[in-house]
Amino acid sequence: MIQTGMAVLALAGVLSGGGGLPKGFLPSETHPPATEGEAYKVSDSLKRPLALNPCFRAEPWDTGRVAARSVVHESASQIDYEQLVLYRNTAAAERAMRGLRAQLARCADVGQGIKRHRYFTKPLDVGDDGLRAGGRFYESGEQAVVVRRGAAVYVAGAAGEPVYPSRSLPLGRFRELVGRAERMAEKVCELPEASCR
């Protein structure tokens, strides 16, 4: 049972020249051809929540988005995802991070039996604000990092059977995701709309 609350967010066409995020801006947009049993999906839709979605909300709860891109790689046992959301200003991005932390607390332990899911979080010293999170489900799990830099929020994660994080969320288990977040926290500053300081 893979539950990820996968969000695939979007583009309002208000960035430089109305073209939105530059094509290929997210590293996983460039990938080998999909083999049998796997799929890559790239989307610019504003109609779904953030990719890390501990309360499994069907509608977006954050406001002030101006552009975003999401890439999802699905295989038989795992989903890997990354997402970049640009907000109209830094204050809106800060509200999104506060809202995400509130949802991680609200849905830290929900349901019973095979429908139970739990989420744990730890701070992450990347960008202007960051966190790492782990979710545990009946037979699978999820781990993700979320980093804000200026008016941009970047999410990278994986979910599925081979992912089953412990409550302590050791940093070593997040090494690859943290590396991606560190690189994106720098790269996003190429976009004037990100308002990096």
Z-matrix of the N, CA and C atoms (Angstrom, degrees):
N
C 1 1.443
C 2 1.515 1 108.28
N 3 1.304 2 117.26 1 110.97
C 4 1.456 3 121.11 2 178.85
C 5 1.512 4 108.19 3 -103.42
N 6 1.339 5 115.29 4 118.44
C 7 1.449 6 120.65 5 175.76
C 8 1.509 7 106.15 6 -121.35
N 9 1.283 8 117.27 7 121.57
C 10 1.460 9 117.07 8 -178.59
C 11 1.514 10 113.19 9 -128.37
N 12 1.310 11 117.70 10 -15.18
C 13 1.441 12 117.35 11 -174.62
C 14 1.516 13 110.08 12 59.61
N 15 1.315 14 115.14 13 37.87
C 16 1.465 15 120.72 14 -173.29
C 17 1.515 16 110.48 15 -59.63
N 18 1.296 17 114.82 16 128.32
C 19 1.438 18 118.91 17 176.99
C 20 1.508 19 109.18 18 -112.61
N 21 1.281 20 115.13 19 138.77
C 22 1.453 21 118.53 20 177.33
C 23 1.518 22 104.69 21 -127.18
N 24 1.334 23 116.03 22 103.66
C 25 1.467 24 120.96 23 -171.21
C 26 1.515 25 113.15 24 -99.61
N 27 1.377 26 117.90 25 -165.95
C 28 1.421 27 116.95 26 -156.60
C 29 1.479 28 122.69 27 -150.37
N 30 1.302 29 111.38 28 -165.41
C 31 1.427 30 121.14 29 -165.08
C 32 1.515 31 109.94 30 -132.14
N 33 1.332 32 116.79 31 123.47
C 34 1.452 33 119.46 32 178.72
C 35 1.516 34 111.82 33 -99.69
N 36 1.305 35 117.76 34 0.86
C 37 1.464 36 120.78 35 177.00
C 38 1.507 37 114.47 36 69.99
N 39 1.340 38 117.14 37 27.47
C 40 1.455 39 118.56 38 -178.72
C 41 1.515 40 111.98 39 -104.70
N 42 1.309 41 117.54 40 0.65
C 43 1.452 42 119.18 41 179.88
C 44 1.513 43 110.81 42 -85.16
N 45 1.307 44 115.01 43 174.91
C 46 1.451 45 123.42 44 -173.19
C 47 1.510 46 114.30 45 -32.81
N 48 1.307 47 114.25 46 113.48
C 49 1.451 48 121.45 47 177.30
C 50 1.508 49 113.53 48 70.13
N 51 1.348 50 118.82 49 13.75
C 52 1.454 51 120.90 50 179.85
C 53 1.511 52 112.76 51 73.39
N 54 1.339 53 118.00 52 8.24
C 55 1.457 54 119.71 53 -176.47
C 56 1.502 55 114.31 54 -90.75
N 57 1.351 56 119.61 55 -5.10
C 58 1.448 57 122.06 56 179.60
C 59 1.510 58 112.02 57 70.63
N 60 1.327 59 115.96 58 -156.43
C 61 1.464 60 120.71 59 179.15
C 62 1.517 61 109.90 60 -64.92
N 63 1.318 62 116.90 61 138.85
C 64 1.468 63 118.65 62 179.08
C 65 1.527 64 111.25 63 -60.82
N 66 1.302 65 116.29 64 141.56
C 67 1.455 66 120.88 65 178.26
C 68 1.526 67 108.93 66 -60.66
N 69 1.323 68 116.16 67 135.61
C 70 1.458 69 121.17 68 -179.82
C 71 1.519 70 114.11 69 80.22
N 72 1.335 71 118.21 70 11.84
C 73 1.468 72 120.41 71 -177.19
C 74 1.531 73 111.51 72 -66.68
N 75 1.326 74 117.37 73 -37.55
C 76 1.469 75 120.29 74 176.23
C 77 1.523 76 109.08 75 -84.53
N 78 1.317 77 118.25 76 133.94
C 79 1.466 78 120.65 77 -176.95
C 80 1.523 79 114.08 78 -55.76
N 81 1.329 80 117.65 79 -37.90
C 82 1.468 81 118.88 80 -175.96
C 83 1.520 82 113.63 81 -77.39
N 84 1.340 83 117.98 82 -0.66
C 85 1.465 84 119.21 83 172.34
C 86 1.522 85 110.53 84 -66.56
N 87 1.325 86 117.04 85 -25.69
C 88 1.462 87 122.16 86 176.24
C 89 1.516 88 107.79 87 -98.97
N 90 1.311 89 116.55 88 117.95
C 91 1.463 90 120.53 89 -174.54
C 92 1.519 91 109.57 90 -152.62
N 93 1.321 92 116.76 91 161.64
C 94 1.466 93 119.35 92 175.59
C 95 1.526 94 110.38 93 -68.78
N 96 1.313 95 118.62 94 162.38
C 97 1.466 96 120.18 95 177.12
C 98 1.535 97 110.44 96 -57.97
N 99 1.315 98 116.17 97 143.77
C 100 1.460 99 120.55 98 178.53
C 101 1.522 100 110.16 99 -66.21
N 102 1.307 101 115.69 100 137.89
C 103 1.460 102 120.53 101 175.06
C 104 1.516 103 108.63 102 -93.08
N 105 1.324 104 116.60 103 176.38
C 106 1.469 105 120.15 104 178.81
C 107 1.524 106 109.23 105 -61.57
N 108 1.307 107 116.27 106 132.37
C 109 1.462 108 120.85 107 179.18
C 110 1.513 109 114.27 108 89.50
N 111 1.317 110 118.44 109 5.17
C 112 1.460 111 119.81 110 176.12
C 113 1.521 112 109.81 111 -135.65
N 114 1.331 113 114.94 112 161.89
C 115 1.464 114 120.03 113 -179.06
C 116 1.519 115 109.50 114 -151.21
N 117 1.329 116 115.92 115 147.78
C 118 1.462 117 123.18 116 172.78
C 119 1.520 118 107.42 117 -115.02
N 120 1.331 119 116.51 118 134.50
C 121 1.462 120 120.52 119 178.16
C 122 1.520 121 109.09 120 -130.49
N 123 1.316 122 115.80 121 128.76
C 124 1.459 123 122.14 122 176.50
C 125 1.519 124 106.54 123 -116.79
N 126 1.330 125 116.72 124 132.41
C 127 1.455 126 118.97 125 -177.18
C 128 1.519 127 111.47 126 -142.29
N 129 1.310 128 115.00 127 149.75
C 130 1.459 129 123.79 128 174.70
C 131 1.539 130 109.42 129 -125.27
N 132 1.316 131 117.22 130 50.75
C 133 1.467 132 121.17 131 -177.92
C 134 1.525 133 110.84 132 -104.15
N 135 1.316 134 116.78 133 137.01
C 136 1.469 135 121.41 134 179.50
C 137 1.529 136 112.72 135 -93.03
N 138 1.312 137 118.21 136 12.58
C 139 1.460 138 120.19 137 -169.28
C 140 1.515 139 115.24 138 -98.76
N 141 1.318 140 117.83 139 6.19
C 142 1.461 141 119.72 140 179.47
C 143 1.517 142 110.77 141 -127.92
N 144 1.333 143 117.51 142 159.12
C 145 1.467 144 120.93 143 -179.16
C 146 1.525 145 112.60 144 -69.81
N 147 1.327 146 114.72 145 177.90
C 148 1.457 147 120.34 146 174.87
C 149 1.522 148 110.23 147 -57.96
N 150 1.328 149 115.76 148 154.41
C 151 1.465 150 121.06 149 -176.28
C 152 1.521 151 112.24 150 -60.66
N 153 1.319 152 118.19 151 -39.85
C 154 1.461 153 120.67 152 172.63
C 155 1.523 154 106.27 153 -85.35
N 156 1.322 155 116.29 154 111.24
C 157 1.464 156 121.79 155 -168.63
C 158 1.534 157 108.91 156 -136.10
N 159 1.348 158 118.29 157 74.02
C 160 1.463 159 121.15 158 -170.81
C 161 1.523 160 115.06 159 -63.44
N 162 1.317 161 117.38 160 -26.06
C 163 1.472 162 119.99 161 179.41
C 164 1.532 163 111.79 162 -94.73
N 165 1.335 164 116.90 163 3.62
C 166 1.464 165 123.02 164 177.72
C 167 1.525 166 112.16 165 52.76
N 168 1.329 167 115.87 166 46.57
C 169 1.459 168 120.36 167 178.66
C 170 1.514 169 109.82 168 -75.99
N 171 1.311 170 115.79 169 138.61
C 172 1.462 171 121.18 170 -176.73
C 173 1.518 172 112.30 171 -81.72
N 174 1.328 173 116.63 172 -24.04
C 175 1.463 174 121.10 173 -177.34
C 176 1.522 175 109.85 174 -113.13
N 177 1.322 176 117.76 175 151.41
C 178 1.466 177 118.93 176 175.73
C 179 1.520 178 110.76 177 -66.93
N 180 1.304 179 116.51 178 141.21
C 181 1.463 180 121.51 179 -179.78
C 182 1.530 181 111.08 180 -109.15
N 183 1.339 182 117.77 181 -19.71
C 184 1.457 183 120.90 182 -179.70
C 185 1.528 184 109.21 183 -84.40
N 186 1.314 185 115.41 184 157.02
C 187 1.467 186 120.16 185 -177.39
C 188 1.521 187 109.82 186 -126.88
N 189 1.318 188 115.71 187 165.25
C 190 1.452 189 121.39 188 174.51
C 191 1.519 190 114.65 189 86.14
N 192 1.322 191 118.44 190 15.23
C 193 1.462 192 120.11 191 177.85
C 194 1.528 193 110.34 192 -70.55
N 195 1.319 194 115.97 193 140.73
C 196 1.459 195 119.47 194 174.37
C 197 1.523 196 111.28 195 -118.33
N 198 1.323 197 117.97 196 -21.88
C 199 1.460 198 120.36 197 179.27
C 200 1.518 199 108.87 198 -166.35
N 201 1.312 200 115.98 199 156.09
C 202 1.459 201 119.75 200 174.83
C 203 1.507 202 109.61 201 -167.65
N 204 1.301 203 114.38 202 162.15
C 205 1.462 204 120.69 203 172.93
C 206 1.511 205 107.62 204 -144.54
N 207 1.325 206 114.63 205 144.89
C 208 1.453 207 121.16 206 -179.94
C 209 1.517 208 109.01 207 -135.29
N 210 1.323 209 116.33 208 137.83
C 211 1.458 210 122.15 209 176.80
C 212 1.522 211 107.64 210 -125.46
N 213 1.316 212 116.22 211 128.69
C 214 1.464 213 122.23 212 -179.87
C 215 1.521 214 108.62 213 -124.27
N 216 1.321 215 115.82 214 129.75
C 217 1.463 216 121.97 215 174.77
C 218 1.520 217 107.49 216 -114.46
N 219 1.324 218 116.21 217 115.32
C 220 1.461 219 121.91 218 -178.76
C 221 1.520 220 109.88 219 -107.38
N 222 1.329 221 115.86 220 132.51
C 223 1.461 222 121.72 221 171.82
C 224 1.518 223 107.62 222 -127.98
N 225 1.317 224 116.95 223 -176.13
C 226 1.461 225 120.12 224 -174.40
C 227 1.524 226 112.85 225 -60.81
N 228 1.325 227 118.29 226 -35.83
C 229 1.459 228 119.74 227 -174.16
C 230 1.521 229 114.61 228 -118.92
N 231 1.336 230 118.73 229 -4.46
C 232 1.457 231 119.55 230 -173.76
C 233 1.517 232 111.24 231 -149.76
N 234 1.319 233 114.74 232 151.30
C 235 1.467 234 123.15 233 172.48
C 236 1.524 235 106.80 234 -120.50
N 237 1.324 236 116.81 235 127.59
C 238 1.460 237 122.21 236 172.96
C 239 1.522 238 107.39 237 -112.52
N 240 1.318 239 116.37 238 139.18
C 241 1.459 240 118.50 239 -177.57
C 242 1.519 241 111.55 240 -144.58
N 243 1.322 242 114.46 241 154.91
C 244 1.454 243 121.31 242 167.95
C 245 1.524 244 108.03 243 -145.72
N 246 1.315 245 114.31 244 153.41
C 247 1.464 246 119.69 245 -173.59
C 248 1.523 247 108.62 246 -153.41
N 249 1.302 248 116.41 247 138.65
C 250 1.457 249 122.09 248 174.15
C 251 1.517 250 107.84 249 -124.79
N 252 1.325 251 115.76 250 126.71
C 253 1.465 252 121.13 251 178.98
C 254 1.519 253 108.07 252 -122.06
N 255 1.317 254 115.84 253 127.71
C 256 1.463 255 121.39 254 174.38
C 257 1.527 256 108.36 255 -104.03
N 258 1.329 257 115.14 256 134.62
C 259 1.465 258 121.83 257 179.56
C 260 1.523 259 109.43 258 -108.08
N 261 1.317 260 116.48 259 164.84
C 262 1.469 261 119.84 260 -174.36
C 263 1.523 262 112.05 261 -66.63
N 264 1.352 263 117.08 262 -23.00
C 265 1.469 264 120.50 263 175.88
C 266 1.528 265 109.40 264 -159.97
N 267 1.320 266 115.15 265 173.03
C 268 1.466 267 120.16 266 -178.36
C 269 1.524 268 111.42 267 -63.24
N 270 1.328 269 117.56 268 -37.56
C 271 1.464 270 120.26 269 -179.03
C 272 1.527 271 111.35 270 -60.08
N 273 1.330 272 117.93 271 -39.53
C 274 1.474 273 121.13 272 178.74
C 275 1.524 274 110.67 273 -66.25
N 276 1.336 275 117.19 274 -38.46
C 277 1.460 276 120.21 275 177.73
C 278 1.527 277 110.77 276 -67.77
N 279 1.319 278 117.44 277 -38.26
C 280 1.468 279 120.97 278 176.24
C 281 1.526 280 110.71 279 -62.62
N 282 1.340 281 116.73 280 -41.18
C 283 1.479 282 120.22 281 177.53
C 284 1.518 283 110.59 282 -63.01
N 285 1.333 284 116.98 283 -38.56
C 286 1.469 285 119.91 284 178.78
C 287 1.531 286 110.71 285 -62.31
N 288 1.330 287 117.38 286 -42.09
C 289 1.468 288 119.95 287 178.33
C 290 1.528 289 111.04 288 -65.36
N 291 1.328 290 117.74 289 -42.19
C 292 1.472 291 120.05 290 177.38
C 293 1.526 292 110.46 291 -62.47
N 294 1.331 293 116.13 292 -41.55
C 295 1.464 294 119.89 293 179.23
C 296 1.519 295 111.89 294 -64.38
N 297 1.321 296 117.04 295 -38.88
C 298 1.463 297 120.22 296 178.43
C 299 1.524 298 110.65 297 -65.68
N 300 1.327 299 117.58 298 -42.86
C 301 1.470 300 119.87 299 177.22
C 302 1.532 301 111.17 300 -61.60
N 303 1.327 302 116.44 301 -39.55
C 304 1.465 303 119.86 302 178.48
C 305 1.527 304 110.84 303 -62.84
N 306 1.335 305 117.55 304 -39.91
C 307 1.459 306 119.66 305 178.66
C 308 1.525 307 111.37 306 -69.57
N 309 1.329 308 117.50 307 -38.08
C 310 1.461 309 120.27 308 177.06
C 311 1.524 310 110.68 309 -61.99
N 312 1.333 311 117.93 310 -34.59
C 313 1.462 312 121.16 311 177.05
C 314 1.532 313 110.74 312 -74.55
N 315 1.324 314 116.61 313 -43.74
C 316 1.466 315 121.30 314 -177.68
C 317 1.526 316 111.69 315 -63.42
N 318 1.304 317 116.96 316 -36.75
C 319 1.465 318 120.92 317 -176.04
C 320 1.529 319 111.43 318 -110.32
N 321 1.339 320 115.92 319 33.71
C 322 1.462 321 120.88 320 -178.99
C 323 1.521 322 112.19 321 -68.36
N 324 1.324 323 117.90 322 -26.76
C 325 1.465 324 120.98 323 178.72
C 326 1.525 325 107.97 324 -154.55
N 327 1.323 326 116.03 325 101.19
C 328 1.468 327 121.38 326 -172.08
C 329 1.525 328 109.84 327 -130.57
N 330 1.318 329 116.68 328 143.46
C 331 1.455 330 121.70 329 174.70
C 332 1.522 331 113.00 330 82.87
N 333 1.333 332 114.31 331 177.61
C 334 1.462 333 121.07 332 -179.10
C 335 1.515 334 109.91 333 -138.47
N 336 1.333 335 115.43 334 157.58
C 337 1.456 336 120.86 335 176.03
C 338 1.516 337 111.63 336 58.06
N 339 1.329 338 115.75 337 -134.53
C 340 1.467 339 119.15 338 -177.02
C 341 1.525 340 112.30 339 -71.62
N 342 1.327 341 117.94 340 -10.93
C 343 1.462 342 120.99 341 178.43
C 344 1.523 343 112.77 342 -97.26
N 345 1.328 344 117.22 343 3.39
C 346 1.458 345 120.28 344 -179.36
C 347 1.530 346 110.16 345 -76.42
N 348 1.329 347 115.51 346 138.95
C 349 1.466 348 120.06 347 170.08
C 350 1.520 349 108.85 348 -139.28
N 351 1.343 350 114.30 349 146.93
C 352 1.460 351 121.36 350 -178.25
C 353 1.525 352 109.14 351 -131.41
N 354 1.330 353 115.96 352 145.33
C 355 1.458 354 121.66 353 176.78
C 356 1.525 355 109.53 354 -127.11
N 357 1.339 356 115.35 355 141.56
C 358 1.452 357 123.12 356 177.29
C 359 1.529 358 107.42 357 -126.30
N 360 1.322 359 117.86 358 149.65
C 361 1.467 360 120.79 359 178.84
C 362 1.523 361 111.06 360 -137.17
N 363 1.319 362 113.92 361 155.50
C 364 1.465 363 123.02 362 173.72
C 365 1.524 364 107.06 363 -143.42
N 366 1.337 365 117.41 364 152.84
C 367 1.460 366 119.20 365 176.29
C 368 1.525 367 111.40 366 -69.29
N 369 1.316 368 115.29 367 159.48
C 370 1.456 369 121.53 368 178.79
C 371 1.524 370 107.71 369 -138.44
N 372 1.314 371 116.83 370 125.32
C 373 1.461 372 121.92 371 -176.15
C 374 1.520 373 110.48 372 -88.89
N 375 1.345 374 115.71 373 71.37
C 376 1.462 375 122.87 374 177.84
C 377 1.527 376 107.04 375 -138.61
N 378 1.310 377 116.92 376 139.02
C 379 1.462 378 120.47 377 179.00
C 380 1.518 379 111.47 378 66.77
N 381 1.345 380 115.83 379 -153.67
C 382 1.461 381 121.25 380 178.47
C 383 1.522 382 111.59 381 -83.83
N 384 1.318 383 116.63 382 -22.81
C 385 1.463 384 122.22 383 -177.99
C 386 1.525 385 106.79 384 -163.45
N 387 1.312 386 117.57 385 135.74
C 388 1.460 387 119.05 386 -179.36
C 389 1.519 388 112.97 387 -153.74
N 390 1.314 389 114.93 388 159.06
C 391 1.459 390 121.06 389 175.74
C 392 1.516 391 108.82 390 -149.84
N 393 1.326 392 114.95 391 156.55
C 394 1.455 393 121.12 392 168.62
C 395 1.515 394 106.40 393 -119.42
N 396 1.334 395 115.86 394 145.56
C 397 1.455 396 120.58 395 -175.03
C 398 1.519 397 109.58 396 -138.87
N 399 1.312 398 114.97 397 149.27
C 400 1.455 399 121.04 398 175.01
C 401 1.509 400 109.79 399 -133.12
N 402 1.318 401 116.30 400 137.67
C 403 1.458 402 122.01 401 177.29
C 404 1.516 403 109.92 402 -119.32
N 405 1.329 404 116.10 403 139.68
C 406 1.469 405 120.75 404 177.92
C 407 1.517 406 109.17 405 -120.74
N 408 1.336 407 115.58 406 127.07
C 409 1.455 408 122.69 407 178.91
C 410 1.525 409 107.91 408 -115.69
N 411 1.303 410 117.73 409 -174.95
C 412 1.464 411 121.17 410 -174.79
C 413 1.524 412 112.56 411 -58.65
N 414 1.312 413 117.53 412 -48.81
C 415 1.463 414 120.57 413 -177.44
C 416 1.524 415 112.43 414 -128.80
N 417 1.304 416 118.10 415 15.78
C 418 1.463 417 120.27 416 -178.05
C 419 1.519 418 109.22 417 -157.11
N 420 1.314 419 115.80 418 -174.37
C 421 1.452 420 119.83 419 -179.58
C 422 1.502 421 111.54 420 -157.59
N 423 1.323 422 114.82 421 -177.24
C 424 1.458 423 122.23 422 179.69
C 425 1.514 424 108.28 423 -147.03
N 426 1.320 425 117.23 424 142.27
C 427 1.448 426 120.08 425 169.19
C 428 1.514 427 108.83 426 -137.79
N 429 1.331 428 114.99 427 143.81
C 430 1.466 429 119.40 428 -174.44
C 431 1.516 430 110.28 429 -152.61
N 432 1.323 431 115.14 430 157.87
C 433 1.455 432 121.95 431 168.11
C 434 1.527 433 107.22 432 -121.19
N 435 1.331 434 115.15 433 145.48
C 436 1.463 435 121.61 434 178.22
C 437 1.521 436 106.74 435 -132.51
N 438 1.328 437 116.25 436 127.18
C 439 1.459 438 121.35 437 -175.78
C 440 1.524 439 109.01 438 -132.82
N 441 1.333 440 115.09 439 134.07
C 442 1.471 441 120.11 440 172.96
C 443 1.516 442 108.82 441 -106.57
N 444 1.318 443 115.07 442 134.54
C 445 1.467 444 121.61 443 170.84
C 446 1.511 445 106.69 444 -132.56
N 447 1.321 446 116.81 445 111.56
C 448 1.453 447 120.78 446 -176.05
C 449 1.517 448 110.62 447 59.75
N 450 1.336 449 116.93 448 -123.79
C 451 1.467 450 122.36 449 -178.08
C 452 1.524 451 112.50 450 -94.85
N 453 1.326 452 117.20 451 13.35
C 454 1.467 453 121.39 452 -177.87
C 455 1.528 454 110.79 453 -114.09
N 456 1.329 455 115.76 454 142.10
C 457 1.460 456 122.14 455 174.08
C 458 1.525 457 107.78 456 -123.42
N 459 1.331 458 115.08 457 127.88
C 460 1.467 459 122.01 458 -179.08
C 461 1.520 460 108.95 459 -116.06
N 462 1.333 461 115.83 460 133.47
C 463 1.465 462 122.63 461 179.12
C 464 1.521 463 108.01 462 -124.82
N 465 1.328 464 116.83 463 133.17
C 466 1.465 465 121.42 464 173.56
C 467 1.514 466 107.54 465 -137.28
N 468 1.331 467 116.74 466 136.43
C 469 1.450 468 118.42 467 -177.58
C 470 1.512 469 113.61 468 -164.84
N 471 1.325 470 113.54 469 177.71
C 472 1.461 471 121.99 470 178.13
C 473 1.519 472 108.09 471 -146.06
N 474 1.321 473 115.67 472 147.61
C 475 1.461 474 120.80 473 178.92
C 476 1.516 475 109.14 474 -145.34
N 477 1.319 476 115.68 475 149.13
C 478 1.458 477 119.60 476 177.53
C 479 1.513 478 112.42 477 146.61
N 480 1.316 479 116.14 478 -169.21
C 481 1.465 480 121.72 479 -176.05
C 482 1.521 481 113.84 480 -65.23
N 483 1.346 482 119.44 481 -39.85
C 484 1.466 483 117.36 482 -178.21
C 485 1.532 484 113.75 483 -76.58
N 486 1.339 485 117.81 484 -6.22
C 487 1.463 486 121.69 485 -177.43
C 488 1.526 487 107.92 486 -102.48
N 489 1.329 488 116.96 487 116.19
C 490 1.466 489 120.00 488 178.39
C 491 1.519 490 108.01 489 -147.01
N 492 1.339 491 118.01 490 84.92
C 493 1.463 492 121.27 491 -172.67
C 494 1.528 493 112.80 492 -71.97
N 495 1.325 494 114.89 493 151.09
C 496 1.459 495 120.98 494 173.89
C 497 1.523 496 109.08 495 -88.31
N 498 1.307 497 115.71 496 164.26
C 499 1.466 498 121.10 497 -179.38
C 500 1.535 499 111.73 498 -60.19
N 501 1.337 500 117.29 499 -31.77
C 502 1.471 501 120.46 500 -176.55
C 503 1.525 502 113.17 501 -76.67
N 504 1.319 503 118.54 502 -13.85
C 505 1.471 504 123.10 503 178.19
C 506 1.530 505 111.79 504 45.12
N 507 1.332 506 118.38 505 60.16
C 508 1.467 507 119.16 506 -177.77
C 509 1.519 508 111.86 507 -58.11
N 510 1.315 509 114.99 508 135.21
C 511 1.464 510 121.03 509 -174.59
C 512 1.523 511 111.82 510 -58.03
N 513 1.329 512 117.44 511 -33.64
C 514 1.459 513 120.51 512 -179.91
C 515 1.513 514 113.38 513 -58.81
N 516 1.324 515 117.72 514 -32.21
C 517 1.469 516 121.31 515 179.38
C 518 1.530 517 111.84 516 -73.06
N 519 1.320 518 116.96 517 -12.64
C 520 1.464 519 122.45 518 -178.03
C 521 1.526 520 111.96 519 -107.87
N 522 1.324 521 117.04 520 8.38
C 523 1.464 522 121.26 521 -170.33
C 524 1.533 523 112.52 522 -53.25
N 525 1.323 524 117.36 523 -47.72
C 526 1.466 525 120.35 524 -176.92
C 527 1.530 526 110.75 525 -66.52
N 528 1.334 527 117.43 526 -42.48
C 529 1.463 528 120.89 527 179.56
C 530 1.525 529 111.00 528 -66.16
N 531 1.329 530 116.63 529 -40.41
C 532 1.466 531 120.22 530 179.17
C 533 1.526 532 110.10 531 -64.50
N 534 1.326 533 117.36 532 -40.44
C 535 1.459 534 120.30 533 177.30
C 536 1.521 535 111.86 534 -59.30
N 537 1.319 536 116.35 535 -43.03
C 538 1.465 537 120.28 536 177.62
C 539 1.527 538 110.79 537 -62.88
N 540 1.346 539 116.09 538 -42.10
C 541 1.463 540 120.15 539 -179.50
C 542 1.524 541 111.38 540 -65.82
N 543 1.321 542 117.44 541 -38.89
C 544 1.469 543 120.31 542 178.61
C 545 1.525 544 110.76 543 -63.25
N 546 1.320 545 116.44 544 -43.92
C 547 1.469 546 119.70 545 179.45
C 548 1.527 547 111.14 546 -64.97
N 549 1.338 548 117.04 547 -41.25
C 550 1.461 549 119.42 548 -179.07
C 551 1.527 550 111.60 549 -70.84
N 552 1.337 551 117.81 550 -31.81
C 553 1.468 552 120.39 551 177.92
C 554 1.525 553 111.11 552 -62.56
N 555 1.330 554 117.09 553 -27.83
C 556 1.459 555 120.82 554 174.95
C 557 1.532 556 110.69 555 -84.95
N 558 1.314 557 116.19 556 -45.93
C 559 1.469 558 120.61 557 -174.59
C 560 1.522 559 112.31 558 -63.17
N 561 1.322 560 116.99 559 -35.56
C 562 1.468 561 119.73 560 -176.40
C 563 1.524 562 111.03 561 -62.65
N 564 1.320 563 117.08 562 -21.94
C 565 1.463 564 120.21 563 179.17
C 566 1.520 565 112.52 564 -70.84
N 567 1.338 566 117.55 565 -9.37
C 568 1.468 567 120.63 566 171.64
C 569 1.521 568 110.85 567 -67.56
N 570 1.317 569 117.27 568 -19.58
C 571 1.465 570 122.31 569 -179.48
C 572 1.523 571 108.93 570 -94.18
N 573 1.329 572 118.56 571 116.11
C 574 1.474 573 119.36 572 179.35
C 575 1.517 574 112.10 573 -56.23
N 576 1.342 575 116.39 574 -32.17
C 577 1.468 576 121.33 575 -177.91
C 578 1.532 577 112.57 576 -64.36
N 579 1.323 578 117.40 577 -19.23
C 580 1.470 579 120.38 578 -179.57
C 581 1.530 580 111.49 579 -73.06
N 582 1.320 581 117.05 580 -17.79
C 583 1.473 582 121.65 581 176.37
C 584 1.525 583 112.25 582 54.82
N 585 1.321 584 117.96 583 44.23
C 586 1.462 585 120.94 584 176.60
C 587 1.521 586 109.17 585 -65.26
N 588 1.320 587 116.15 586 145.06
C 589 1.462 588 120.05 587 177.22
C 590 1.497 589 110.03 588 -93.54
